């Protein structure tokens, strides 16, 4: 996972898969002087970074939803191919009768004669004919890849949530430091006036 560092230590903050890591700010004055920004510019920069994190989070959540929907479909395809293979190995000679979904909520009954292959829809208007063994191998590989991608996405989302939290804390620290500095200046000005 990415390491985090304080801005005062000078250590390099690492990224995770293109997501920039947020710096935890221990000393606001040092942070502002290193960036050579005033408080308003620093707050604007941090707000912009926070919005970028939120945008990336929305994209990752959409990818996660897609993968979570894809995994059950792949499992269902694996089960169907395994059923067809078992039916063929049983060699009863009877066709397999199955109900399949044509569209959402619309089903049709089909008689599936014994065959040595299945056609898999690969997407982009491409369908290929595979033997049962090849189909199971391909589907299992796709399932493993989808699960691995989902694990990476979950880790990315956790990293991103940590960066959002760090950025929000940094915004609060910079704002509170600015308020404190203004109060000190006002107190100094009122003491001089007295």
C-alpha positions in Angstrom: 0.0 0.0 0.0 1.1 3.6 -0.4 3.0 5.2 2.3 2.0 8.5 3.7 4.3 11.2 5.0 4.1 14.5 6.7 4.9 17.6 4.7 7.5 18.7 7.3 9.5 15.4 7.0 10.2 15.9 3.3 9.6 12.3 2.5 8.1 11.4 -0.9 4.4 10.5 -1.0 3.6 7.6 -3.2 0.7 7.0 -5.6 -1.5 3.9 -6.1 -2.4 3.1 -9.7 -2.4 6.7 -10.7 -4.3 8.0 -7.6 -2.1 10.7 -6.0 -1.5 10.2 -2.3 -2.5 13.0 0.0 0.0 14.6 2.4 -0.9 14.6 6.1 0.0 18.1 7.3 1.4 18.4 10.8 2.7 21.9 10.5 0.4 24.2 8.4 2.9 27.1 8.3 5.6 24.8 6.8 3.1 23.2 4.4 2.1 26.6 3.1 5.7 27.8 2.7 6.7 24.6 0.9 3.8 25.1 -1.6 4.4 28.8 -1.7 0.7 29.4 -1.4 -1.5 31.6 0.8 -4.3 30.1 2.8 -7.0 30.7 0.3 -5.0 29.3 -2.6 -4.1 26.3 -0.5 -7.7 25.7 0.4 -8.8 26.0 -3.2 -6.1 23.5 -4.2 -7.2 21.1 -1.5 -10.9 21.4 -2.5 -10.0 20.8 -6.1 -8.0 17.7 -5.1 -10.9 16.5 -3.0 -13.3 16.9 -6.0 -10.8 14.9 -8.1 -10.8 12.1 -5.5 -14.6 12.1 -5.5 -14.7 11.8 -9.3 -12.2 8.9 -9.2 -14.3 7.2 -6.5 -17.4 7.4 -8.6 -15.6 5.8 -11.5 -14.2 3.0 -9.3 -17.6 2.4 -7.8 -19.1 2.0 -11.2 -16.4 -0.5 -12.2 -17.1 -2.3 -8.9 -20.8 -2.6 -9.7 -20.1 -3.8 -13.2 -17.7 -6.5 -11.9 -20.1 -7.5 -9.1 -22.8 -8.0 -11.8 -20.5 -9.9 -14.1 -19.2 -12.5 -11.6 -22.7 -14.1 -11.1 -23.2 -14.2 -14.8 -19.9 -16.0 -15.4 -20.7 -18.5 -12.6 -24.1 -19.1 -14.2 -22.4 -19.8 -17.6 -20.0 -22.2 -15.9 -22.8 -24.1 -14.3 -24.7 -24.3 -17.6 -21.6 -25.6 -19.5 -21.0 -28.1 -16.7 -24.6 -29.3 -16.9 -24.3 -29.7 -20.7 -21.1 -31.6 -20.3 -22.6 -33.9 -17.6 -25.6 -34.5 -19.8 -23.3 -35.5 -22.7 -21.3 -37.8 -20.5 -24.4 -39.5 -19.2 -25.2 -40.4 -22.8 -29.0 -40.9 -22.2 -29.8 -39.8 -25.8 -32.6 -37.6 -24.5 -32.4 -33.9 -25.3 -32.0 -31.5 -22.4 -35.1 -29.3 -21.9 -34.2 -25.9 -20.4 -35.9 -22.6 -19.8 -33.8 -19.6 -20.7 -34.3 -15.9 -20.4 -34.7 -14.1 -23.7 -35.2 -10.7 -22.1 -35.9 -9.4 -18.6 -38.9 -11.4 -17.4 -39.4 -13.2 -20.7 -38.5 -16.9 -20.9 -38.6 -19.5 -23.5 -38.3 -23.3 -23.4 -35.7 -25.0 -25.5 -34.7 -28.6 -26.3 -31.0 -28.9 -26.5 -29.8 -31.9 -28.4 -26.5 -33.6 -27.5 -23.6 -31.6 -28.9 -19.8 -31.5 -28.5 -19.5 -27.7 -28.2 -21.1 -24.5 -27.0 -21.2 -21.0 -28.3 -20.0 -18.3 -26.0 -20.9 -14.7 -26.5 -17.6 -12.7 -26.1 -19.1 -9.3 -26.6 -18.7 -6.7 -29.4 -21.0 -8.8 -31.6 -18.6 -11.8 -31.4 -19.7 -15.4 -30.6 -17.3 -18.3 -30.8 -17.8 -22.1 -30.7 -15.8 -23.9 -28.0 -15.6 -27.5 -26.8 -16.9 -28.0 -23.3 -13.4 -28.2 -21.9 -12.3 -25.0 -23.7 -15.4 -23.2 -22.6 -14.9 -24.2 -18.9 -11.3 -23.2 -19.1 -12.1 -19.8 -20.6 -15.0 -19.1 -18.2 -12.9 -20.1 -15.2 -10.1 -17.8 -16.4 -12.6 -15.0 -16.8 -14.0 -15.6 -13.4 -10.6 -15.6 -11.7 -9.7 -12.4 -13.6 -12.9 -10.7 -12.5 -12.4 -11.7 -8.9 -8.8 -10.5 -8.9 -9.9 -7.2 -10.5 -12.6 -6.8 -7.9 -10.0 -7.3 -5.1 -7.8 -4.6 -6.7 -10.8 -2.3 -7.0 -11.7 -2.8 -3.3 -8.1 -2.0 -2.3 -8.1 1.1 -4.6 -11.3 2.3 -3.1 -10.0 1.8 0.5 -6.8 3.8 -0.5 -9.0 6.5 -2.1 -11.2 6.8 1.0 -8.0 7.2 3.1 -6.9 10.0 0.8 -10.3 11.7 1.0 -10.1 11.6 4.8 -6.5 12.9 4.9 -7.5 15.7 2.5 -10.6 16.6 4.5 -8.5 16.7 7.7 -5.9 18.9 5.9 -8.6 21.3 4.8 -9.9 21.6 8.3 -6.4 22.1 9.7 -5.5 24.8 7.2 -8.8 26.6 7.8 -8.5 26.3 11.6 -4.9 27.5 11.5 -6.0 30.5 9.4 -8.8 31.3 11.9 -6.3 31.1 14.8 -3.8 33.3 13.0 -6.5 36.0 12.4 -7.5 35.9 16.0 -3.9 36.3 17.1 -3.6 39.2 14.8 -6.8 40.8 16.1 -5.7 40.3 19.7 -2.3 41.8 18.9 -4.0 44.8 17.2 -6.4 45.4 20.1 -3.6 45.2 22.6 -1.6 47.9 20.6 -4.7 50.1 20.4 -5.2 50.0 24.2 
